[in-house]
């Protein structure tokens, strides 16, 4: 009788032991699976991040490439309005265009200079404001932005602002320590929420997530350089 009881107890212990082993194996498999999934997701995020940076760097050269295809004549002494009045017959020959090619080239040159500065961060920025700064009218300016910048005026300015702050975040450590509201104010946005919304549209990340991604990328680069030098 005692032999049967002992056998039963041993079987019970064996079953419990097997169950524990199965649970341990399942948990280990789940942890390994989660870790691999996390690493895969992290690699995709880094790849996406690098593509964003690469695209931002490429965008700074777009305007110069456009200008190389245009005439190299100097129109600095002719106002946009004067060109339009003098070459009215030429304008009519251009399909669905409001101005001469010379006027268009001049405006693109002015926009190129505008993009190299930081005037787009001015909180008073508007289509009439920029048209006044470039000595043109809103109709011409709006047309050139739509045709050559592939966006309306609002999107064009927002993209310049976000590219500006992204450049600061990548190249200047102190910007990554600033509050989001300060970053928003830096590039001319009227509110924290508006800045965050536009930032995510342009970069596909929230400002805080983008900053964390930069920090992670920098840390990874430091480790890689350390391993190469050791």
C-alpha positions as a LaTeX table, in Angstrom:
\begin{tabular}{lrrr}
\hline
Residue & $x$ (\AA) & $y$ (\AA) & $z$ (\AA) \\
\hline
Unk1 & 0.00 & 0.00 & 0.00 \\
Unk2 & 2.76 & 2.39 & 0.96 \\
Unk3 & 4.58 & 1.45 & $-2.25$ \\
Unk4 & 1.55 & 2.48 & $-4.34$ \\
Unk5 & 1.27 & 5.77 & $-2.41$ \\
Unk6 & 4.96 & 6.50 & $-2.92$ \\
Unk7 & 4.67 & 5.80 & $-6.63$ \\
Unk8 & 1.67 & 8.14 & $-6.85$ \\
Unk9 & 3.55 & 10.92 & $-5.06$ \\
Unk10 & 6.55 & 10.47 & $-7.35$ \\
Unk11 & 4.31 & 10.64 & $-10.42$ \\
Unk12 & 2.75 & 13.83 & $-9.10$ \\
Unk13 & 6.18 & 15.38 & $-8.53$ \\
Unk14 & 7.23 & 14.32 & $-12.03$ \\
Unk15 & 4.14 & 15.95 & $-13.54$ \\
Unk16 & 4.73 & 19.15 & $-11.59$ \\
Unk17 & 8.37 & 19.15 & $-12.66$ \\
Unk18 & 7.39 & 18.66 & $-16.30$ \\
Unk19 & 4.79 & 21.42 & $-16.03$ \\
Unk20 & 7.39 & 23.79 & $-14.55$ \\
Unk21 & 9.82 & 22.97 & $-17.33$ \\
Unk22 & 7.14 & 23.59 & $-19.95$ \\
Unk23 & 6.25 & 26.93 & $-18.35$ \\
Unk24 & 9.91 & 27.94 & $-18.21$ \\
Unk25 & 10.41 & 27.00 & $-21.87$ \\
Unk26 & 7.29 & 28.93 & $-22.90$ \\
Unk27 & 8.36 & 32.02 & $-20.93$ \\
Unk28 & 11.88 & 31.89 & $-22.34$ \\
Unk29 & 10.51 & 31.54 & $-25.87$ \\
Unk30 & 8.18 & 34.49 & $-25.29$ \\
Unk31 & 11.02 & 36.64 & $-23.93$ \\
Unk32 & 13.31 & 35.72 & $-26.82$ \\
Unk33 & 10.52 & 36.42 & $-29.30$ \\
Unk34 & 9.78 & 39.81 & $-27.69$ \\
Unk35 & 13.47 & 40.72 & $-27.69$ \\
Unk36 & 13.88 & 39.81 & $-31.37$ \\
Unk37 & 10.73 & 41.76 & $-32.25$ \\
Unk38 & 12.01 & 44.79 & $-30.34$ \\
Unk39 & 15.41 & 44.63 & $-32.06$ \\
Unk40 & 13.76 & 44.31 & $-35.45$ \\
Unk41 & 11.50 & 47.27 & $-34.75$ \\
Unk42 & 14.47 & 49.29 & $-33.49$ \\
Unk43 & 16.47 & 48.54 & $-36.67$ \\
Unk44 & 13.52 & 49.62 & $-38.81$ \\
Unk45 & 13.19 & 52.86 & $-36.82$ \\
Unk46 & 16.90 & 53.60 & $-37.23$ \\
Unk47 & 16.70 & 52.88 & $-40.94$ \\
Unk48 & 13.70 & 55.18 & $-41.24$ \\
Unk49 & 15.48 & 57.82 & $-39.21$ \\
Unk50 & 18.54 & 57.68 & $-41.49$ \\
Unk51 & 16.29 & 57.99 & $-44.55$ \\
Unk52 & 14.65 & 61.07 & $-43.07$ \\
Unk53 & 18.02 & 62.68 & $-42.41$ \\
Unk54 & 19.21 & 61.73 & $-45.91$ \\
Unk55 & 16.08 & 63.28 & $-47.47$ \\
Unk56 & 16.49 & 66.44 & $-45.41$ \\
Unk57 & 20.08 & 66.77 & $-46.59$ \\
Unk58 & 19.05 & 66.24 & $-50.19$ \\
Unk59 & 16.32 & 68.88 & $-49.96$ \\
Unk60 & 18.88 & 71.61 & $-49.33$ \\
Unk61 & 20.29 & 71.04 & $-52.85$ \\
Unk62 & 16.99 & 70.95 & $-54.78$ \\
Unk63 & 16.73 & 74.67 & $-55.43$ \\
Unk64 & 20.30 & 75.01 & $-56.71$ \\
Unk65 & 19.65 & 72.20 & $-59.21$ \\
Unk66 & 16.54 & 73.99 & $-60.46$ \\
Unk67 & 18.43 & 77.25 & $-60.86$ \\
Unk68 & 21.19 & 75.60 & $-62.92$ \\
Unk69 & 18.57 & 74.67 & $-65.49$ \\
Unk70 & 17.40 & 78.28 & $-65.70$ \\
Unk71 & 18.89 & 81.24 & $-67.53$ \\
Unk72 & 21.96 & 82.82 & $-65.94$ \\
Unk73 & 20.97 & 86.35 & $-67.00$ \\
Unk74 & 21.02 & 89.10 & $-64.36$ \\
Unk75 & 17.61 & 90.61 & $-63.62$ \\
Unk76 & 18.56 & 92.27 & $-60.33$ \\
Unk77 & 17.75 & 95.77 & $-61.64$ \\
Unk78 & 14.33 & 94.84 & $-63.05$ \\
Unk79 & 11.35 & 94.48 & $-60.75$ \\
Unk80 & 9.00 & 91.55 & $-61.23$ \\
Unk81 & 6.12 & 93.86 & $-62.05$ \\
Unk82 & 8.17 & 95.69 & $-64.73$ \\
Unk83 & 9.12 & 92.47 & $-66.47$ \\
Unk84 & 5.50 & 91.43 & $-66.54$ \\
Unk85 & 4.41 & 94.71 & $-68.19$ \\
Unk86 & 7.19 & 94.77 & $-70.79$ \\
Unk87 & 6.81 & 91.16 & $-71.89$ \\
Unk88 & 3.04 & 90.82 & $-71.97$ \\
Unk89 & 3.05 & 89.14 & $-75.40$ \\
Unk90 & 5.58 & 86.54 & $-74.26$ \\
Unk91 & 3.41 & 85.74 & $-71.23$ \\
Unk92 & 0.49 & 84.85 & $-73.47$ \\
Unk93 & 2.61 & 82.23 & $-75.25$ \\
Unk94 & 3.43 & 80.42 & $-72.05$ \\
Unk95 & 0.90 & 77.70 & $-71.21$ \\
Unk96 & $-1.09$ & 78.42 & $-68.05$ \\
Unk97 & 1.65 & 80.74 & $-66.75$ \\
Unk98 & 1.29 & 84.10 & $-65.07$ \\
Unk99 & 4.77 & 85.43 & $-65.81$ \\
Unk100 & 7.81 & 85.25 & $-68.04$ \\
Unk101 & 10.53 & 82.66 & $-67.53$ \\
Unk102 & 12.84 & 85.51 & $-66.47$ \\
Unk103 & 10.45 & 86.55 & $-63.74$ \\
Unk104 & 10.06 & 82.98 & $-62.61$ \\
Unk105 & 13.83 & 82.49 & $-62.45$ \\
Unk106 & 14.26 & 85.69 & $-60.46$ \\
Unk107 & 11.63 & 84.61 & $-57.95$ \\
Unk108 & 13.27 & 81.20 & $-57.56$ \\
Unk109 & 16.60 & 82.92 & $-56.86$ \\
Unk110 & 14.93 & 85.09 & $-54.23$ \\
Unk111 & 13.30 & 82.05 & $-52.62$ \\
Unk112 & 16.65 & 80.24 & $-52.62$ \\
Unk113 & 18.18 & 83.12 & $-50.65$ \\
Unk114 & 15.13 & 83.16 & $-48.39$ \\
Unk115 & 15.56 & 79.45 & $-47.58$ \\
Unk116 & 19.22 & 79.96 & $-46.65$ \\
Unk117 & 18.20 & 82.40 & $-43.92$ \\
Unk118 & 15.82 & 82.06 & $-40.98$ \\
Unk119 & 13.18 & 84.64 & $-41.87$ \\
Unk120 & 10.65 & 81.82 & $-42.23$ \\
Unk121 & 10.75 & 81.50 & $-38.42$ \\
Unk122 & 9.23 & 84.96 & $-38.06$ \\
Unk123 & 5.89 & 84.67 & $-36.25$ \\
Unk124 & 4.40 & 87.30 & $-38.55$ \\
Unk125 & 5.20 & 85.24 & $-41.63$ \\
Unk126 & 2.39 & 85.22 & $-44.20$ \\
Unk127 & 2.05 & 85.25 & $-47.98$ \\
Unk128 & 1.62 & 89.06 & $-48.14$ \\
Unk129 & 4.52 & 89.52 & $-45.69$ \\
Unk130 & 6.94 & 87.40 & $-47.77$ \\
Unk131 & 5.73 & 88.94 & $-51.03$ \\
Unk132 & 6.61 & 92.35 & $-49.61$ \\
Unk133 & 10.05 & 91.12 & $-48.53$ \\
Unk134 & 10.73 & 89.76 & $-52.03$ \\
Unk135 & 9.32 & 92.81 & $-53.82$ \\
Unk136 & 6.66 & 90.86 & $-55.69$ \\
Unk137 & 2.94 & 90.22 & $-55.44$ \\
Unk138 & 1.10 & 87.37 & $-53.74$ \\
Unk139 & $-0.21$ & 85.91 & $-57.00$ \\
Unk140 & 3.26 & 85.44 & $-58.50$ \\
Unk141 & 4.72 & 84.16 & $-55.25$ \\
Unk142 & 1.92 & 81.67 & $-54.68$ \\
Unk143 & 2.25 & 80.41 & $-58.26$ \\
Unk144 & 6.03 & 79.81 & $-58.04$ \\
Unk145 & 5.74 & 78.03 & $-54.68$ \\
Unk146 & 2.99 & 75.78 & $-55.98$ \\
Unk147 & 4.84 & 74.99 & $-59.21$ \\
Unk148 & 8.38 & 74.55 & $-57.90$ \\
Unk149 & 8.02 & 73.65 & $-54.22$ \\
Unk150 & 5.19 & 71.16 & $-54.71$ \\
Unk151 & 3.12 & 72.67 & $-51.92$ \\
Unk152 & 1.01 & 75.62 & $-50.92$ \\
Unk153 & 2.53 & 78.54 & $-49.00$ \\
Unk154 & 1.53 & 77.24 & $-45.55$ \\
Unk155 & 3.03 & 73.78 & $-46.12$ \\
Unk156 & 6.16 & 75.31 & $-47.64$ \\
Unk157 & 6.82 & 77.50 & $-44.58$ \\
Unk158 & 6.01 & 74.72 & $-42.11$ \\
Unk159 & 8.42 & 72.37 & $-43.86$ \\
Unk160 & 11.22 & 74.94 & $-43.73$ \\
Unk161 & 10.58 & 75.51 & $-40.03$ \\
Unk162 & 10.62 & 71.82 & $-39.13$ \\
Unk163 & 13.74 & 71.17 & $-41.24$ \\
Unk164 & 15.41 & 74.05 & $-39.39$ \\
Unk165 & 14.61 & 72.67 & $-35.94$ \\
Unk166 & 15.53 & 69.09 & $-36.97$ \\
Unk167 & 18.93 & 70.35 & $-38.09$ \\
Unk168 & 19.38 & 72.03 & $-34.70$ \\
Unk169 & 18.33 & 68.89 & $-32.83$ \\
Unk170 & 20.80 & 66.74 & $-34.76$ \\
Unk171 & 23.79 & 69.07 & $-34.66$ \\
Unk172 & 23.40 & 70.98 & $-31.39$ \\
Unk173 & 23.15 & 68.98 & $-28.15$ \\
Unk174 & 21.60 & 71.82 & $-26.17$ \\
Unk175 & 18.49 & 71.84 & $-28.36$ \\
Unk176 & 17.71 & 68.29 & $-27.27$ \\
Unk177 & 17.53 & 69.57 & $-23.68$ \\
Unk178 & 14.96 & 72.27 & $-24.46$ \\
Unk179 & 11.27 & 71.92 & $-23.69$ \\
Unk180 & 9.04 & 71.33 & $-26.69$ \\
Unk181 & 7.39 & 74.72 & $-26.14$ \\
Unk182 & 10.78 & 76.42 & $-26.51$ \\
Unk183 & 11.46 & 74.53 & $-29.74$ \\
Unk184 & 8.04 & 75.58 & $-31.03$ \\
Unk185 & 8.76 & 79.21 & $-30.23$ \\
Unk186 & 12.22 & 78.97 & $-31.81$ \\
Unk187 & 10.77 & 78.19 & $-35.23$ \\
Unk188 & 7.80 & 80.53 & $-35.14$ \\
Unk189 & 4.88 & 78.30 & $-34.14$ \\
Unk190 & 2.16 & 79.89 & $-32.05$ \\
Unk191 & 1.58 & 76.86 & $-29.83$ \\
Unk192 & 3.17 & 73.67 & $-28.54$ \\
Unk193 & 0.37 & 71.51 & $-29.95$ \\
Unk194 & 0.53 & 73.03 & $-33.45$ \\
Unk195 & 4.29 & 72.52 & $-33.57$ \\
Unk196 & 4.01 & 68.90 & $-32.40$ \\
Unk197 & 1.31 & 68.18 & $-34.97$ \\
Unk198 & 3.28 & 69.64 & $-37.91$ \\
Unk199 & 6.52 & 68.02 & $-36.68$ \\
Unk200 & 4.93 & 64.58 & $-36.80$ \\
Unk201 & 3.51 & 65.19 & $-40.27$ \\
Unk202 & 6.95 & 66.13 & $-41.63$ \\
Unk203 & 9.13 & 63.59 & $-39.77$ \\
Unk204 & 6.59 & 60.86 & $-38.90$ \\
Unk205 & 7.67 & 61.19 & $-35.24$ \\
Unk206 & 6.58 & 63.30 & $-32.31$ \\
Unk207 & 9.26 & 65.80 & $-31.16$ \\
Unk208 & 10.02 & 63.83 & $-27.97$ \\
Unk209 & 10.24 & 60.50 & $-29.84$ \\
Unk210 & 12.51 & 62.08 & $-32.44$ \\
Unk211 & 14.84 & 63.41 & $-29.75$ \\
Unk212 & 15.01 & 59.95 & $-28.12$ \\
Unk213 & 15.78 & 58.43 & $-31.51$ \\
Unk214 & 18.67 & 60.85 & $-32.05$ \\
Unk215 & 20.06 & 60.08 & $-28.59$ \\
Unk216 & 19.81 & 56.33 & $-29.25$ \\
Unk217 & 21.50 & 56.73 & $-32.62$ \\
Unk218 & 24.30 & 58.82 & $-31.11$ \\
Unk219 & 24.82 & 56.29 & $-28.33$ \\
Unk220 & 24.98 & 53.46 & $-30.85$ \\
Unk221 & 27.56 & 55.38 & $-32.89$ \\
Unk222 & 29.68 & 55.98 & $-29.77$ \\
Unk223 & 29.65 & 52.26 & $-28.91$ \\
Unk224 & 30.56 & 51.35 & $-32.49$ \\
Unk225 & 33.48 & 53.80 & $-32.52$ \\
Unk226 & 34.67 & 52.50 & $-29.13$ \\
Unk227 & 34.58 & 48.89 & $-30.36$ \\
Unk228 & 36.48 & 49.84 & $-33.53$ \\
Unk229 & 39.20 & 51.60 & $-31.54$ \\
Unk230 & 39.54 & 48.92 & $-28.86$ \\
\hline
\end{tabular}
